[in-house]
């Protein structure tokens, strides 16, 4: 191999190495679930599903305060808080949570069955009209 060819080969190898930075390892579900905010969100969702609404409220608020990373997660926390507030006759807080859900994720929307709920459906629709 000539010295000129060896230099050219070295430059190509160096350029190829610079063009492709090492790939970051993917973030796994278990990694995300151990983050304080996401862990609190999961706990809040479980408590809500188990009808432990006071505990769900605390966990969901903690998740938001801890800084949920994903807009969709923030919107989900606000939505469940809205449901809790509407079912406990805290209508103004319910409205505020629906507005916060939309602010967190502009694509946020309730499902058809959720919109039809007699307690939070009308509040959600009222917020949507503003």
N, C-alpha and C positions, 0 to 999 in steps of 0.2 A: 504494500500500500504506500502510495506516495505521500509525502508530508502535506501536500496541498489537498489531496483527497481526504486525508485524516482530519485536517482542520475543517473542511466542509462538512464531513460527517459529524464532527463534534458540534458544529454550529447548528446543524439540523436537529440533533438530539437535544441540545440546549433549548432551542426554540420550541420544540415539541413539548418539552417539560414545562416551559413557561406558559404555553398556550392552554394547557389543561391543568388547572389547579387540582389538588387532591380533593376528592369528593368527601363531603361531610357525611358522617354516618346518619342514617335516617333516625328521626325521633320516633320512638315507639309509644304505644298507648300507655304502657306502664310508666314510662318516663313522664308523660304529660299528666297522668292521673296522680302522680306524687307531688306535683306543684301545689303549693298551698291554695291558690285560688281555685284551681280545677278540682282539687280534692274536696274543698268546701262546696263547690257546685254539685259534685256527685252526691255528697252527703245530703245536701238540701233537696235534690231531686228524689233521693230514696225516702227521706223523711216526708216529703210531699206525697209520694205514692203510698206511703204507709199511714196517711192521714194524721201525721204528727206535725200540724201546721205551725205551731209556735217554734218548734225545733227547725222546721224547714225555713221559716222566715229568718231566723238567726243565721243559719248556714248560708242562705242565699245572699243576705246582706254582707256576710263575711267574705264570700266569694267576690262580690263586686268591689268591696273595699280592698281586697288583696290584689286586685288588678287582673281580671280574666283577660287573656291575650286575644281570643278570637271574638270578633263582633257577634257572631251567631251565638256564642256562649253567653255573652253579656245580655243579648236580647232574650235568651231563654230564661236567665235568672230574673230579669225584669218582668217577663210574662208570668212566671209562677208567683212572683210577689204581687203582681196585679190580681191574679186569681185569689190569692189569700186575702188581700185587702178588700176586694169586692164581696167575698163571701162573709166578711166580718163587718160589713157596712161602713167601710172606710173608703167611700167613693172618690173623694178628692185624691187620696193616695193611690187608689187604683188607676185613676186617669193619669196621674203623674208617671206611674210605672209603664203604662202603655206608651206614653210619649217617649220615655227613656228607652224603651225597647226599639222603637222606630229610629231614634237618634243613634243608638248603638249599631243598628243594622237596617239600612234603608229598605232592604228586601223583606223585613219582618212582616208577617201577616199571620193571623189566626187561621186555623183550618175551618172548613165549613161547619163542622159539628161544634167547634169552640165558639164560633160567631153566634151560633144558635142558642148558646147557654143563656138561661133567663137572668142570671145575675151579672155576669161580666160582658155578655154579648152587646147589650145596649150601651154600656159604658165605652166599650171598644169602638162601636160604630160612631158614637158621638165624638170620640177623639179623632177618628179617621176623617170626619167631615170638617174638622178645623184646619 
